[in-house]
């Protein structure tokens, strides 16, 4: 019985072998990555990204600006900046420059846009990204009190991942040890020009956290002010109305 392969082209090796001849006619074996390998790498990156299921299909293009009733123009400007950030990502990556998406209003679309940017970077810029929250990072840091190697590896991953999205960094106050570890994560990323994208309900200068952390964020990320308007409620109504319409179909 012949073996079955997921990829009939490379027979699950991940590379396609071929021969080339040099100018003297001598043959050499070469290998090119198979297309299936590219797909598997992207799949692994999406799994590692830890993006919530609700947001996995978000794109910058699908970010609705007409849902903003009072600040649609501002929303259009924000969308344009974020789209051009992705278009110029290689330059931003070389500079180690991320974004700091902020507004005082909860539900203004900051998280949706941050994840849309991460999705675009993973899918179109051949770059690994990871989504997390400030609270989750603090929890991971607290676990290192137990000196657990696995937990320390999590911190190391946060320092080294090419693009890190930190959602909802805010006014939380922490013990010196937590601040020190959080600082070490951002400082390592700053030194190595790793891109970090933040969302917050306050401007950078209003963050009530360690001044050293605030200074690092100021250096690492370009502040982008979101409209002071909540769209979460309107989006929920729109989604529910769409479901009702579908359920009414014969």
Backbone bond lengths (Angstrom), bond angles and torsions (degrees), N, CA, C in turn:
res aa  C-N    CA-C-N  psi(-1)  N-CA   C-N-CA  omega(-1)  CA-C   N-CA-C  phi
1 X - - - 1.461 - - 1.528 109.40 -
2 X 1.324 115.91 127.69 1.466 120.72 -178.05 1.524 110.23 -72.53
3 X 1.347 116.92 140.54 1.475 119.14 178.84 1.520 110.40 -68.70
4 X 1.324 115.82 150.26 1.459 120.83 176.57 1.526 109.04 -104.02
5 X 1.317 115.21 143.31 1.460 120.51 -177.63 1.519 109.71 -124.48
6 X 1.336 115.26 146.75 1.465 119.38 173.98 1.526 110.15 -66.89
7 X 1.310 116.58 -36.00 1.463 121.01 178.00 1.523 109.14 -119.10
8 X 1.324 117.68 109.96 1.462 119.96 -179.25 1.522 113.30 -71.53
9 X 1.332 117.12 -15.66 1.472 120.62 -177.35 1.527 110.47 -74.84
10 X 1.339 116.92 -52.13 1.463 120.73 -177.02 1.523 113.35 -105.25
11 X 1.355 115.14 -1.82 1.479 120.62 -177.83 1.534 111.27 56.05
12 X 1.338 114.16 41.46 1.468 123.74 174.61 1.525 114.03 66.97
13 X 1.338 116.91 15.02 1.468 120.22 176.55 1.521 110.58 -77.95
14 X 1.337 116.05 -32.25 1.451 120.86 -178.65 1.504 113.55 95.79
15 X 1.340 116.34 -0.44 1.465 120.63 179.98 1.529 109.37 -146.91
16 X 1.317 115.01 151.50 1.459 121.07 178.35 1.529 108.02 -108.49
17 X 1.322 116.31 121.63 1.461 121.53 -178.59 1.523 110.67 -86.58
18 X 1.312 115.77 142.76 1.463 120.50 175.31 1.523 108.43 -153.54
19 X 1.318 115.44 164.90 1.466 121.13 -177.27 1.518 110.03 -113.39
20 X 1.316 115.13 143.77 1.464 121.75 174.48 1.529 108.61 -131.24
21 X 1.289 114.88 155.29 1.461 119.79 178.61 1.514 109.78 -113.03
22 X 1.343 115.40 141.52 1.456 118.57 174.79 1.523 109.09 -84.61
23 X 1.308 116.84 -176.70 1.464 120.38 -175.11 1.523 112.77 -67.16
24 X 1.349 115.91 -13.46 1.466 119.27 178.09 1.527 111.85 -96.76
25 X 1.335 116.06 2.27 1.455 120.24 178.51 1.518 114.25 87.00
26 X 1.329 118.11 4.43 1.455 120.84 178.99 1.522 110.23 -80.66
27 X 1.338 116.27 134.99 1.454 121.33 -177.19 1.538 112.05 -89.30
28 X 1.316 114.43 142.44 1.463 121.14 176.26 1.526 108.74 -131.09
29 X 1.329 115.77 146.37 1.462 120.70 176.09 1.526 109.84 -88.77
30 X 1.315 115.95 132.09 1.462 122.30 176.55 1.510 108.75 -127.67
31 X 1.313 116.18 161.96 1.470 120.51 178.43 1.524 109.51 -138.57
32 X 1.318 115.26 136.06 1.453 122.35 173.73 1.524 109.36 -112.60
33 X 1.334 118.88 142.44 1.468 119.48 176.34 1.528 110.55 -58.26
34 X 1.303 116.42 137.18 1.459 121.10 177.40 1.530 109.74 -77.70
35 X 1.332 116.20 154.62 1.459 120.29 179.27 1.532 111.54 -60.32
36 X 1.345 116.12 -31.89 1.464 119.09 -178.74 1.527 111.08 -65.75
37 X 1.335 116.53 -29.76 1.467 120.21 -179.91 1.519 109.96 -66.75
38 X 1.334 115.80 -40.57 1.463 119.97 177.68 1.516 110.29 -59.54
39 X 1.331 115.83 -42.10 1.460 119.96 178.47 1.509 112.39 -64.13
40 X 1.335 117.11 -39.80 1.464 120.76 -179.75 1.526 110.79 -68.01
41 X 1.332 115.86 -38.76 1.471 119.45 178.73 1.524 109.99 -62.69
42 X 1.334 116.14 -43.55 1.459 119.96 179.69 1.519 110.66 -64.67
43 X 1.326 116.57 -39.64 1.464 121.01 178.68 1.519 110.62 -62.12
44 X 1.329 116.89 -42.50 1.471 121.06 178.38 1.523 111.03 -64.26
45 X 1.328 115.66 -39.68 1.466 119.14 179.36 1.516 111.22 -64.96
46 X 1.327 116.71 -39.16 1.461 119.88 179.11 1.522 110.99 -65.77
47 X 1.338 117.24 -38.30 1.455 120.33 177.63 1.524 110.78 -66.01
48 X 1.339 116.91 -43.31 1.458 121.70 -178.93 1.528 111.18 -67.04
49 X 1.334 116.54 -28.59 1.467 120.89 -175.44 1.520 112.12 -62.29
50 X 1.342 117.38 -24.32 1.458 121.62 175.90 1.527 112.58 61.44
51 X 1.318 116.63 32.61 1.462 121.03 179.71 1.528 109.28 -79.19
52 X 1.333 118.44 129.91 1.466 120.63 179.75 1.530 111.54 -56.22
53 X 1.329 115.85 145.28 1.470 121.06 -177.41 1.522 112.05 -53.62
54 X 1.313 116.97 -36.68 1.461 121.63 -177.92 1.526 112.17 -58.95
55 X 1.349 116.46 -27.21 1.458 120.68 -171.91 1.532 114.46 -110.70
56 X 1.328 117.92 1.90 1.461 120.45 -171.81 1.528 113.65 -63.30
57 X 1.322 117.56 -27.70 1.463 120.55 -177.19 1.520 113.07 -100.52
58 X 1.319 117.32 9.09 1.465 120.02 -179.55 1.526 111.17 -69.27
59 X 1.315 115.72 139.84 1.465 121.56 174.14 1.526 108.32 -132.08
60 X 1.320 115.52 160.46 1.465 118.93 176.61 1.523 109.86 -64.95
61 X 1.319 116.37 -37.70 1.455 120.89 -179.57 1.529 111.83 -61.75
62 X 1.349 116.35 -34.31 1.465 119.62 -178.33 1.530 112.82 -85.60
63 X 1.317 116.83 0.32 1.468 120.27 178.26 1.526 108.50 -70.91
64 X 1.331 115.91 113.60 1.464 120.68 -174.13 1.528 111.17 -81.72
65 X 1.318 115.70 125.82 1.461 119.81 177.29 1.526 111.91 -101.06
66 X 1.336 116.28 -22.63 1.473 118.92 -178.54 1.519 112.90 -73.52
67 X 1.336 116.96 -8.31 1.456 119.96 177.93 1.529 111.52 -78.09
68 X 1.331 116.62 -17.67 1.463 120.85 174.84 1.532 108.11 -74.58
69 X 1.310 116.90 121.23 1.460 120.60 -174.48 1.521 112.92 -83.88
70 X 1.321 116.95 -33.88 1.463 120.56 -173.85 1.525 113.92 -111.37
71 X 1.339 117.00 -21.26 1.463 119.34 -175.59 1.526 111.12 -132.48
72 X 1.319 115.62 45.94 1.465 120.62 -179.49 1.529 111.08 -63.72
73 X 1.333 117.29 -38.52 1.466 120.24 -179.59 1.523 110.36 -62.64
74 X 1.325 116.03 -44.34 1.469 119.70 178.44 1.518 110.98 -62.08
75 X 1.337 116.74 -38.21 1.464 121.06 179.16 1.529 110.70 -64.86
76 X 1.318 116.80 -39.74 1.468 121.23 177.94 1.525 110.32 -62.13
77 X 1.325 116.52 -41.66 1.464 120.88 179.48 1.521 111.29 -64.18
78 X 1.328 116.32 -43.01 1.469 121.11 178.70 1.524 110.04 -62.09
79 X 1.323 116.51 -45.35 1.468 121.08 -179.97 1.527 110.77 -60.92
80 X 1.317 116.99 -40.89 1.468 121.33 179.47 1.531 110.79 -64.08
81 X 1.333 116.60 -44.02 1.466 120.72 179.31 1.528 110.37 -60.93
82 X 1.330 116.54 -45.35 1.471 120.62 -177.11 1.528 111.22 -67.89
83 X 1.332 116.93 -38.50 1.471 120.45 177.81 1.526 110.39 -64.18
84 X 1.324 116.35 -43.07 1.470 119.71 179.82 1.527 111.61 -70.96
85 X 1.335 116.40 -27.94 1.467 119.46 174.21 1.524 109.75 -61.01
86 X 1.331 116.80 -45.63 1.471 120.65 178.76 1.526 110.27 -65.93
87 X 1.335 116.89 -42.34 1.476 120.23 179.55 1.521 111.69 -59.65
88 X 1.337 116.07 -32.56 1.466 121.35 -179.31 1.526 111.43 -107.06
89 X 1.327 115.66 29.33 1.457 119.84 -172.27 1.524 113.02 -61.16
90 X 1.328 117.87 -38.31 1.457 119.27 -178.03 1.527 111.02 -59.24
91 X 1.323 116.24 -41.89 1.468 120.35 177.97 1.526 110.64 -66.32
92 X 1.331 116.68 -42.29 1.462 120.83 178.81 1.534 110.65 -63.90
93 X 1.339 115.27 -38.88 1.459 120.17 179.69 1.516 111.05 -64.53
94 X 1.311 116.92 -41.69 1.465 120.69 179.40 1.530 111.23 -63.18
95 X 1.327 115.86 -32.38 1.455 120.65 178.90 1.528 112.38 -85.38
96 X 1.347 115.94 -12.06 1.458 119.84 -176.40 1.513 112.94 70.04
97 X 1.336 117.00 28.19 1.454 121.68 -175.84 1.529 111.99 -98.15
98 X 1.325 115.17 122.98 1.454 121.31 173.99 1.519 110.43 -105.67
99 X 1.329 115.80 -159.90 1.461 121.62 179.97 1.522 109.80 -127.81
100 X 1.317 115.59 151.26 1.459 122.06 175.16 1.522 106.40 -123.25
101 X 1.335 116.63 98.64 1.461 122.66 -176.87 1.522 108.54 -90.13
102 X 1.325 116.99 118.90 1.462 118.34 -173.88 1.528 112.60 -141.13
103 X 1.296 114.74 150.54 1.465 124.14 168.63 1.519 106.54 -166.65
104 X 1.318 116.69 151.88 1.459 120.37 -179.21 1.524 111.41 -73.36
105 X 1.314 116.69 -21.70 1.466 121.60 -175.70 1.517 111.17 -84.89
106 X 1.319 116.72 125.42 1.460 121.13 175.91 1.522 109.46 -73.72
107 X 1.340 115.69 144.82 1.458 119.99 178.58 1.506 114.15 79.43
108 X 1.341 117.12 21.17 1.468 120.20 -177.52 1.527 113.27 -85.14
109 X 1.331 117.88 -2.63 1.467 120.51 176.96 1.513 114.60 105.00
110 X 1.323 117.84 6.85 1.462 121.34 -176.59 1.525 112.08 -62.20
111 X 1.332 115.56 -48.52 1.469 119.66 -178.29 1.527 110.87 -65.00
112 X 1.332 117.14 -42.41 1.467 121.01 178.75 1.523 110.73 -57.94
113 X 1.313 116.69 -43.17 1.465 119.69 -179.08 1.523 111.22 -70.32
114 X 1.324 117.23 -41.97 1.470 120.49 -179.91 1.530 110.39 -59.28
115 X 1.327 116.90 -42.85 1.465 120.38 179.92 1.522 110.65 -72.09
116 X 1.324 117.89 -34.31 1.465 121.06 175.62 1.525 110.40 -60.10
117 X 1.321 116.55 -40.83 1.463 121.24 177.43 1.527 110.04 -64.67
118 X 1.339 116.79 -44.96 1.468 120.40 179.30 1.523 111.13 -61.24
119 X 1.332 117.36 -42.92 1.465 121.01 177.94 1.523 111.17 -58.88
120 X 1.325 116.36 -42.99 1.465 120.57 -179.48 1.524 111.13 -65.43
121 X 1.317 116.76 -39.46 1.466 121.15 -179.62 1.531 110.82 -65.89
122 X 1.330 116.42 -41.03 1.462 120.35 179.03 1.518 110.96 -67.17
123 X 1.326 116.51 -46.84 1.466 121.27 -171.73 1.519 114.72 -79.83
124 X 1.333 116.61 -30.78 1.465 118.51 -172.16 1.526 114.69 -121.01
125 X 1.328 117.74 -12.71 1.462 120.14 -177.48 1.524 112.80 -114.00
126 X 1.333 116.51 9.38 1.467 121.36 173.98 1.531 111.63 52.96
127 X 1.325 115.48 42.76 1.466 121.04 -175.01 1.522 110.16 -133.27
128 X 1.323 116.13 138.84 1.464 121.02 179.63 1.527 110.26 -79.09
129 X 1.337 115.17 143.31 1.461 120.83 178.82 1.524 108.83 -141.10
130 X 1.322 115.55 159.77 1.463 120.49 178.23 1.523 109.23 -142.11
131 X 1.343 115.10 136.97 1.455 121.64 177.41 1.525 109.61 -105.42
132 X 1.324 116.43 134.56 1.455 121.06 174.14 1.523 108.02 -152.54
133 X 1.315 116.08 178.78 1.459 120.79 177.11 1.521 108.98 -118.09
134 X 1.326 115.51 159.69 1.469 119.36 178.59 1.525 110.40 -61.09
135 X 1.329 116.91 -39.53 1.473 120.27 179.79 1.520 110.73 -63.44
136 X 1.336 117.05 -40.99 1.464 120.28 -179.68 1.522 110.79 -64.75
137 X 1.331 117.04 -39.37 1.464 120.27 177.98 1.526 109.98 -62.47
138 X 1.323 116.36 -43.02 1.466 120.35 179.21 1.527 110.67 -61.73
139 X 1.327 116.32 -40.07 1.470 120.08 177.66 1.525 111.16 -63.02
140 X 1.352 115.53 -41.29 1.466 119.52 178.60 1.526 110.45 -64.12
141 X 1.325 116.49 -40.17 1.462 120.46 179.42 1.530 110.18 -62.92
142 X 1.326 116.69 -42.77 1.472 120.50 -178.87 1.527 111.03 -63.10
143 X 1.333 116.82 -31.50 1.463 119.74 179.54 1.524 111.70 -66.83
144 X 1.336 116.43 -24.50 1.462 119.13 -179.12 1.523 111.69 -69.35
145 X 1.349 117.11 -11.03 1.465 119.59 173.88 1.520 110.60 -56.64
146 X 1.341 115.48 -30.82 1.463 120.38 -178.87 1.525 112.14 -80.78
147 X 1.324 115.79 -1.62 1.465 121.55 179.01 1.531 111.11 58.57
148 X 1.327 115.68 37.68 1.458 121.04 179.86 1.521 109.61 -83.53
149 X 1.328 117.05 128.41 1.466 121.56 -176.06 1.519 111.50 -61.73
150 X 1.337 117.08 -40.93 1.459 120.35 -179.16 1.522 111.04 -61.15
151 X 1.340 116.40 -40.66 1.453 120.22 179.03 1.528 110.98 -67.06
152 X 1.322 116.60 -37.51 1.459 119.44 177.42 1.524 110.89 -65.92
153 X 1.332 117.18 -33.10 1.465 120.52 176.76 1.521 111.14 -64.95
154 X 1.342 116.58 -33.49 1.465 120.66 176.92 1.522 109.77 -62.67
155 X 1.319 116.40 -44.90 1.467 121.08 178.18 1.527 109.94 -61.86
156 X 1.310 116.36 -41.62 1.463 120.22 179.50 1.524 110.60 -62.51
157 X 1.334 116.82 -40.81 1.461 120.38 178.40 1.520 111.11 -62.39
158 X 1.328 117.07 -38.69 1.457 120.77 178.41 1.532 111.19 -65.13
159 X 1.302 116.21 -30.88 1.463 120.18 178.46 1.524 111.83 -74.54
160 X 1.337 116.94 -32.20 1.466 120.38 -167.78 1.518 115.61 -104.66
161 X 1.338 118.67 -19.85 1.461 120.15 -177.14 1.529 109.79 -58.01
162 X 1.324 117.48 140.58 1.469 121.53 -174.63 1.521 112.51 -58.49
163 X 1.341 116.26 -45.65 1.466 120.83 -179.81 1.526 108.58 -130.45
164 X 1.320 116.86 124.94 1.459 122.28 179.61 1.527 109.12 -120.40
165 X 1.328 115.72 125.01 1.465 121.24 175.08 1.521 107.83 -101.22
166 X 1.330 116.62 118.08 1.465 122.03 178.07 1.521 107.71 -109.56
167 X 1.311 115.74 109.51 1.455 121.84 -176.08 1.524 111.03 -89.56
168 X 1.328 114.58 136.68 1.467 121.85 169.05 1.519 113.45 64.56
169 X 1.327 115.93 48.53 1.455 118.88 171.73 1.522 107.11 -79.27
170 X 1.357 116.68 131.20 1.458 117.34 -170.24 1.497 115.45 -146.40
171 X 1.298 114.59 -131.93 1.462 120.26 -169.60 1.529 112.90 -101.12
172 X 1.337 117.65 12.19 1.460 119.07 -177.38 1.532 111.54 -64.11
173 X 1.289 115.20 139.21 1.466 121.05 176.99 1.522 108.76 -104.52
174 X 1.312 116.29 138.31 1.460 120.20 -175.39 1.519 111.11 -128.89
175 X 1.315 114.25 164.78 1.450 120.51 176.28 1.528 109.48 -69.34
176 X 1.329 117.01 157.36 1.469 120.62 -177.31 1.526 113.91 -51.84
177 X 1.343 118.01 -39.01 1.464 120.16 -178.01 1.523 110.74 -64.18
178 X 1.333 117.30 -42.72 1.459 121.48 179.53 1.520 109.99 -64.36
179 X 1.327 116.33 -45.52 1.468 120.19 178.00 1.525 111.20 -58.83
180 X 1.320 115.83 -41.36 1.464 120.38 -178.41 1.527 110.94 -62.88
181 X 1.335 116.70 -43.18 1.461 121.05 -179.75 1.522 111.49 -70.05
182 X 1.317 115.97 -41.06 1.469 119.98 178.07 1.532 109.44 -62.33
183 X 1.320 114.90 -42.17 1.466 119.91 176.96 1.524 110.69 -60.76
184 X 1.332 116.88 -41.99 1.472 120.04 -177.72 1.522 111.10 -64.29
185 X 1.339 116.85 -34.68 1.471 120.39 177.81 1.524 109.98 -63.78
186 X 1.326 116.28 -50.45 1.465 119.98 -177.70 1.527 111.80 -70.00
187 X 1.330 116.87 -37.35 1.463 119.75 179.89 1.524 110.86 -64.10
188 X 1.330 116.40 -41.83 1.469 120.90 177.98 1.522 110.46 -62.94
189 X 1.319 116.21 -40.28 1.462 120.35 179.47 1.532 110.93 -67.93
190 X 1.311 116.31 -39.25 1.462 120.46 178.63 1.523 110.80 -63.78
191 X 1.319 116.92 -47.52 1.462 121.74 -178.17 1.525 110.94 -59.71
192 X 1.339 116.28 -40.03 1.469 120.55 -176.50 1.527 113.45 -95.46
193 X 1.333 116.07 10.91 1.469 122.47 176.61 1.535 112.23 55.02
194 X 1.315 115.21 43.75 1.453 120.51 174.81 1.528 108.84 -85.59
195 X 1.317 116.58 137.34 1.461 121.28 -175.86 1.523 110.57 -77.68
196 X 1.330 116.35 130.47 1.460 121.88 176.73 1.521 109.26 -127.57
197 X 1.328 115.50 131.46 1.460 122.04 178.12 1.528 107.81 -114.41
198 X 1.320 115.70 125.40 1.458 121.62 -177.84 1.527 110.33 -112.53
199 X 1.348 116.06 150.83 1.459 120.52 164.06 1.522 107.16 -125.03
200 X 1.336 115.61 147.84 1.458 119.07 -176.97 1.522 110.33 -158.93
201 X 1.333 114.81 158.57 1.461 120.95 174.54 1.519 112.28 -93.97
202 X 1.325 117.00 10.69 1.458 119.05 176.36 1.523 110.52 -147.50
203 X 1.310 115.14 158.38 1.460 120.83 178.46 1.527 109.93 -66.63
204 X 1.327 116.26 159.58 1.469 120.06 -177.19 1.519 111.51 -55.82
205 X 1.342 115.88 -45.26 1.469 119.58 -175.92 1.532 112.41 -68.90
206 X 1.332 117.68 -13.26 1.467 120.90 179.73 1.526 113.09 -98.00
207 X 1.327 117.55 0.16 1.455 120.26 178.91 1.528 110.15 -64.91
208 X 1.319 117.14 126.63 1.458 122.05 -178.68 1.523 110.00 -95.89
209 X 1.324 114.86 60.27 1.456 121.72 178.20 1.514 108.81 -132.57
210 X 1.305 116.33 178.37 1.468 122.53 -177.80 1.531 110.76 -47.31
211 X 1.323 116.24 129.28 1.469 120.94 -178.30 1.528 112.69 -57.12
212 X 1.327 116.62 -32.71 1.468 119.46 179.87 1.528 110.69 -65.57
213 X 1.347 115.79 -36.81 1.464 120.26 178.22 1.528 109.78 -68.43
214 X 1.339 116.24 -43.03 1.469 120.54 178.53 1.523 110.39 -59.62
215 X 1.329 116.88 -42.51 1.462 120.83 179.97 1.525 111.56 -63.83
216 X 1.322 116.49 -38.11 1.463 120.14 178.42 1.530 110.28 -65.30
217 X 1.324 116.65 -44.35 1.470 120.52 -179.98 1.525 110.45 -61.50
218 X 1.338 116.01 -41.81 1.470 120.57 179.44 1.527 111.26 -58.47
219 X 1.324 116.17 -37.49 1.463 121.55 -179.22 1.524 111.71 -77.96
220 X 1.322 117.12 -33.76 1.463 121.86 -170.99 1.523 114.46 -83.67
221 X 1.343 117.27 -27.23 1.461 119.14 -167.44 1.530 112.21 -135.23
222 X 1.327 114.95 142.74 1.463 122.05 176.40 1.527 108.18 -85.88
223 X 1.341 118.37 123.41 1.466 119.79 -178.35 1.533 111.84 -73.87
224 X 1.331 115.95 130.13 1.460 122.44 177.94 1.526 107.13 -125.05
225 X 1.326 116.14 116.97 1.467 119.56 -177.73 1.529 110.07 -85.84
226 X 1.314 115.62 125.48 1.461 122.03 177.50 1.531 109.94 -86.33
227 X 1.334 116.92 159.38 1.475 119.58 176.19 1.519 111.24 -57.10
228 X 1.318 115.84 143.15 1.460 120.78 176.56 1.524 108.38 -85.98
229 X 1.325 113.72 66.17 1.464 120.00 -176.94 1.529 109.10 -152.33
230 X 1.318 116.70 129.09 1.464 120.55 -179.79 1.522 110.35 -85.09
231 X 1.345 115.11 129.80 1.468 119.83 177.67 1.526 111.07 -114.40
232 X 1.322 117.18 -1.41 1.465 120.81 -176.39 1.527 111.21 -59.94
233 X 1.339 116.16 -44.03 1.454 120.75 -179.12 1.526 110.58 -64.38
234 X 1.327 116.28 -45.10 1.465 120.48 -179.56 1.519 111.74 -63.83
235 X 1.335 116.80 -38.77 1.465 120.33 178.23 1.525 111.09 -65.21
236 X 1.332 116.35 -39.16 1.463 120.25 178.79 1.526 110.47 -63.71
237 X 1.336 116.43 -43.22 1.472 120.39 178.47 1.528 110.31 -62.59
238 X 1.338 115.84 -43.56 1.465 120.69 -179.61 1.530 111.42 -61.80
239 X 1.324 116.61 -43.50 1.464 121.06 179.86 1.531 110.97 -65.44
240 X 1.334 116.60 -41.73 1.464 120.12 -179.95 1.524 111.90 -66.69
241 X 1.323 116.83 -39.79 1.457 120.45 177.80 1.519 110.92 -63.62
242 X 1.333 116.35 -37.64 1.455 120.53 178.55 1.528 110.88 -64.55
243 X 1.343 116.13 -40.72 1.468 120.46 178.44 1.530 110.79 -64.45
244 X 1.343 116.19 -42.96 1.463 119.80 179.33 1.535 110.30 -61.11
245 X 1.331 116.66 -42.48 1.468 120.99 178.25 1.521 111.11 -58.49
246 X 1.347 116.05 -44.02 1.458 120.09 178.99 1.537 111.70 -64.76
247 X 1.343 115.43 -39.11 1.464 118.96 -178.42 1.528 112.21 -70.26
248 X 1.317 117.59 -21.40 1.452 121.69 179.17 1.526 113.43 -84.50
249 X 1.323 115.54 -10.14 1.457 118.70 -179.99 1.528 109.96 -68.19
250 X 1.338 117.03 144.12 1.465 120.37 -179.53 1.514 111.78 -68.05
